[in-house]
Amino acid sequence: MALVLGIDSSTQSCKAVLVDAASGQVIDEGRASHPSGTEVDPQAWIDALEKATAGLLERADAVSIAGQQHGMVALDSNDEIVRPALLWNDTRSAQAARDLNAEIGGEHAAVEATGSAYVASLTATKMRWMRDHEPDNAARTASVMLPHDFLTWHLLGRGRKVTDHGDASGTGYYSTRDRAWRPDLATLALGHEIVLPEILAPHALAGTTAHGVKVAAGTGDNAAAALGLDLQEGDVSVSIGTSGVAGMTVAHSVHDPSGLVSGFADATGAYFPLACTLNGAPVLEFGRRILGVEWDEFDALALAAQPGSGGVILQPYLDGERTPNRPEARGVLAGLTSATSREDFARATVEGLLWSLGDAVDALVQATGVPVKRIQLIGGGGRSKAVREIAPEIFGHEIMVPEPAEYVALGAARQAAWALSGEATPPQWLVPGAQAQSAPKNTELGARYATLREATEGWFATNS
């Protein structure tokens, strides 16, 4: 029996699943935590990788790493780390994003060139921030890798530097139309030329570890989740992790003139446009912490309130926002009265998060022209009973909640199995799921949330 190892090196932790390459059955798994913060010493990822894969990697025939997207790992000419990696959720490069959009000819020009407008999460903006604020570090930087590239490079013995189209498409210096690097845009961002990793085909092998385990190309976490869920055209995944992500598999390159949707590539040779929010499951944690309850009680409180939360509305932009692009924004709680209850607050927290994700789904449909067939609800936040029961009336589409699993790591494992097989398409693995739920969209509540969203536009930018 051939075994493959899929690794999810996410913002918060490293998860590894050892899987039967033929069936997709999980044989064993491991996990290790990452440090908190929006900049991290990449050595911490290596330490977590080694801990999570201890006793697993040597049993695998092939391995693939899916990593958090957009993070900037800067290396000097001797391949030494220049500075701690800036992660996707570090918003210090908001002004750098505005500058790059202006220099390339505006947001529309950026979208045409790369599939995405420049926002603070993209790698290129972090490179520009370093050029402007840490010129010595920028001058020392000879190559830039993404988190998954860096870990793959480590497994390969720090020789060959590779990436894949899915993760490369989230940098801000890759053309989704041409499926190739735009080194001129990397130079624009950093101020000088750098070495970029070789882009491999989705099912290519990058090499082997020191112990002979075959190493696949790897990909970004969102593309891996789509592969793990076996998404088909019209399927939308809504992932509630540290961030909130709505993504859809489509056959064509997407260039959204609004800039809300990033037109990324996927891990199969197609495309996975997505709209990403900065605020996902931490919004639920915020509500639970303020109420001082455990998760079961939080869910019970939220489900005890009526739809609309007694008029209370939460705009959940607690740590800035990307969809819509409001890096300076903060959360807003409106509609409070003397009758507002703990139940109302709990439900408003859940509804606010889901309405924000509903905005992401709507933007996705508008940008792609592809109607939603169904929504797959995944991620840690999707395990909340309140989220699962309230989601249908927010989205207004059929909701599927697959059985809890590490779908990013499973997607990486499926990519490893594909590379190991040499076949033209990925192996077919069963994705166990729950019965579909649906409800009419509550348009009245949606209009109230939209009114609050529009009323606060620009407020924090002018009052911070």
N, C-alpha and C positions, 0 to 999 in steps of 0.2 A: 504493500500500500504506500503510494507516494504521499508525502506530507508537505504542506506549504505553510509558511508563517507570514501572517499579515500583521503589520504594526501601524498603530495610530498614534503618532506623536502630536498630541493636541496642545492647546494652550495650558491646560491644567495638569495633564498627566500623559504617560506613555502606556498604551494598552497593546498587548500582543495576544494573538489567537493562533493556535496550531490547528490546522484544518486538514481533513482528508481531501486531497486534490480532486478526487472523482465526484464525491457527493456533497462537499461543503459542510460536512459534519464537524463541529468543533470537538477536538480531542483534548486540548489543554489550553490554559491561558495564564497570563501574568500581567502585573500592573505595577507602576511606580509613579510617584507624584513629581510634578514640576514645581519650581518655585513660583510664587505669585509675582505680579508686576507686569509692566508693559515693555520692559527691557530685561533681557536674561543672558547670562553667560552661556553660550552654546555648549560648554562642557557639561552643564547640568543636564542637557538633553542626552548626551552620551552616557552619563552616569545612570540616568533613568532607563535608557535603552538597554544597557547591560543588565540592570536589575530585573526589568520586566521580561527579558528574553532568556534569563538564566535557566538552563535545563531545557529550553525549547529550541533555540537556534540550531544547536548541534543535531537535533532530531529531524530538522527540515531538509527537504531536497531543494527548495527555493524559498526566497524571502522577498517581500516588497514592503516599502515604507510609504505611508500616506502621512503628510504633515500639514500642520496649520499653514495656511497660505500667507503670502505677502511679506513675511518676516525678512529682514535684511541681515544677512551674515556677511560681514566685510572681512576679507583676508588680504594680507600684504603679499609682497612678492615671494616670501618664504612660506606662504600658506599658514601664517600665524594670525590668530584672531585680532583684529584691529581694535574693536570695542564691543561691549555687550550688544547682542542682537536687538534691534527694535522690532517689536511685534506688530501684527496687523492692527491691534486695538490701541496703539499709541497714537494719539491725535496731535502731537506737537508739530507735525508736518502739515497742518491745515493750510498755513500761508504758503508753504512750498507748493502745495497742490494748486492753489490759485495762480501762483507764478508760472508753473509749468503749463497750465491751461492757457494762460495769456501768451506765453512764448511760442506755443505750437499753433496759435491762431484761434483760440477759443475752445470751449468744451466740445462743440460739434466737431471741430478738426481733430481733437484728441480721440473722440469716439470713432471717427472714420479711420484714423490711423491704427488704433489699438483695440477697438471694441469697447473701450471704457473711457469715461471722463476721469481726469485725475482727481482722486479724493485721498484723504489722509492715510487710508489703509494701504494704498498701493506702494510697492517697493521703491519705485522711482521717486516718490515724494520724500521718502526717508533718506534716499541718497542725496537729494537736493538739500534737505535739512542739514545733513552732515556737511555738505559743501559750504553752506552758509554759516553754520554755528561751530563746526569743528574742522576747520580747513586743514589742519595738520593730519587728522585722521583720514579725511577725504584724499589728501595727496598720497598717503601711504597705501590706500586701497588699490589693489591690483586685480582683484576678482570679487564678485558678489554672488552668493548662492542663497537659495531659499532653504528653510529648515529641512525639508525632506531631501533636497540635494545634498546638504551638508552631512546628514546622517548616512545617506547612501554612499557618499564619498568615504566616510569613515569605515563603513563595512567593507568597502573595496580596497582598504589599505591605504587610503589617501593618495590614490593615483589618478584614475580617470574621474573627471568631473562631468556629471550628466544630470539631465532633468527630463521632463516629459512636456508635451504640449499643454496638458491641462493646467499644471502649476505655472509654467512659463507664461501662460496667457493672463495671469494675474499680476504681472510685474509692472506694466506700463511701458515696457519696451519690447513688445512682441506684437506682430501683426496677425490677427485671427484670420484675415482674408488670405494672406500669403502663407500662413502657418510657418512663420520664421521669425527669428530675432530681428529687432530694429536696433542695431548697435548705435546708430546715430542718436536715438532717443535716450539710451543709457548714458552716452557721452553728454547729451544736453543736461541730464539730471545731475551728474557727478562733476562734470567739468573736464573730464579726460577719458580716454579709452580704457576699457577694462576687459578682462577675459570673461566670457560667458560660458556656462556649461553647454556641452553638446546635447542637442535635443533628440531623444530617442523615440522610436515608434512605440505605440501603447503596449505591444506584446513583446518588445525587444528585451534581451538580456544585456545587462550592463557589464557583467563579469562574475567573479566568484569571490567569496570570502576567503580568508587565509585557510579555512578548514574545508573548502570545496563546496560550500553552499552557493547555489546559483542566485544571483541578485537581479531582480527585475528593475525596470525603469523607475517605479514608484510614481506618485502623483500627489495632487493636493487633496485635502480632506474632503472637500465637497464633491469632487469628481469621484473619489473613492466611495463615498456614501451612495452616489448614484449607481455605481457599478455593483456595490453590495446589495442594493435593492432591486437591481435589474430593471431600472426605469425604462419605459417605452415612451414614444412620442405622445405628448399630452398628459403624461404623469408628472405631477409636481411633488417634490419632496419639500416638506417644511420641517426644518431641523431646529430644535430649541436647545441649544447648548449655551456656551458662554456668549456667543452671538446668536442671532436668529437669521436663518437662511432659507429663502424660497428659491428653488432651482428647478429647471425643466430641461429635459433632453429634447433637442431639436436637430434637424439635419443640416441647417444652414448657419452661417456666421451671422451674429446679431449685432447691430449697431444702433443703439437706442439714443435718439437725439436729445431726450430729456436728461440723459446721464444717470438715471436711477438704476438702470439694469446694466450689469457688467457682462459683456458678451464673451464669456470664457469658452475655451475648448474643454472637452471631456476626456475621459481615459479610454475611449474606444475608437477615436478617429472622427467622432461627431462633435457636437457642441453642447455646452451646459450653461446657458445664460442664467444668471442669478441676481437676485436682489438681496443684499445682506444688511441686517440691522446690527448696530453695536450692542444692543440690549436684548438678551435672551433670557435664559433661566435665572440670571442674577436679579431680574425684576421680581420673580416669584420669591426668591430668597429675601429680597428687600421687604416684601409684604409679610412674609412669615416672621422675619426678625422684628419688624415694628410691632406686630401683634404678640410676639413672645410665645409662639406656639410651635408644636412639632408639625410635620408635614400632613399627617392624617387629619389633625384638627384644622389646619389651614384649609385643606380641601373641603372639609365638612362645613366650615364657616362660609366659604365661597358659594357652595351649592345650596346653602340655606337661604341666601339672598335671592331676590327676584331679578330677572334680566334687567339690565340698566342700573343695577346697584343703587337704587334709591336716588338716582340723579347724579351720583358721584362718577367722575370721569378722571382717569389717570392717563396723562401723556407720558409714556415710559422712557423718555430720553434721558435716563439718569446719568449717563456718562458721555454726553454728546450723541450724535446720530449720523449715520451714513445714508439711510434711506428713510426720509429725505436727507440731503447732505447738510446737516446742521452740527458741525463739530463743537460749536460753543454752547449748544442747547443743554438744558437740564430738565429734570422731571417737573411736571406740573400736575397738581391735584385740584380739581375744580368741582363745583356743585355741592360743597359741604353745607349741611344745615345742622341745627341742634338735634335733629332726629337721626343723623347719620350713625349707623351701627358698625360694630366690628365686622359683621357679616357683609355689609355694604362695601367696606374698605377692602376686604379680602376678595370679593368678586370683582371690584373695580380694578384691582391689580391684575387679575387674570384676563379680564376683558381688555384692558389697556394693552397688555402684551399681545393678545391675539389680534386686536385691531391694527396694531403696528405691523404685524406679520401679514394681515390682510392687505394692507397697503402694498407690501412687497409682492404678494401674489398678483394683485391688480396691475402693478407696474410690469410684471413679467408677461402677462397676457397681452397688454397693450404693445409691448416692445416686440414680441415674437409673432403676434397674429395667430398664435396656436391656442385654441380653446382648452380649458382644463377638463380632463377626463375624470381624474380623481386626485386626491391629495393623500400622500403618505406622511403621517405625522411621526417624527422620530426625535431622538435626542433625549437627554435627561429630563427636560421640562415636559416632554410628551408622556412621561410616566405619571404625571399628576392626574388624579381622577377628575379634578375640576377642569383642567385644561381639556381633557378628552371629551368631557360631557358638554362643555360650553362651546368648543371649537366649531361644531357644525353650523350653528346659527350665526357665527361670525363670518365664516368663509362662504357659506351657501353652496358648498360642493360636497360630494361624497367624500367622507373621511375614512381612511384606513389607518389603523394603528397596528403595525407589525409587532410581533412578539419582541419584547425587549432584547436587544442584542447589540454588539459593537459593530454597527454596520460600516463604519469607516475602516476598521481593521479587517472586517470580512471582505470589503471591496479590495483592499490591498492584497489579501490572501487570494482572491479570485484572479487578480492581475498576475500574481506569482504563478498560479496554476496554469493560466493562459500562456505565459511565457515558457513555462516548463513543457507544456504540451506541444508547442510548435504549430498548433492549429490556427485557422484563419479567424475564428471567433472564440469568445470566452466560453468556458464550460458552463453548462446549465445547472444551476443550483436552486433548490427550492427555497423560497422566501416565505416562511410561515407568517400568516397574518390573522388578524381578528375580523369579525364580521363588520361590513361597512356600516357607517352611520351617516345620516344626512338630515338636514332641516332647512327650511327656507331662510335666506339671509335676512337678518334683522336690520332692514335699511334705515329705520328710524334711529336706532342706536348708532349706526354707522354715520349718519348725518351729524349727530351730536359730537361724535369723536372728531369728524373732519372739521367742524366749526372750531373746536378747541385747537386743533393742529394748525389751522390757517391763522387763527388769532395770535398765536405765539411766534409766527414766522418772523425772524429778524429781531425779536425782542432781546434775546440774550447776546446777540452779536453787537448790539448798540448799548447794552447796559452792563456788560461784564468788564 
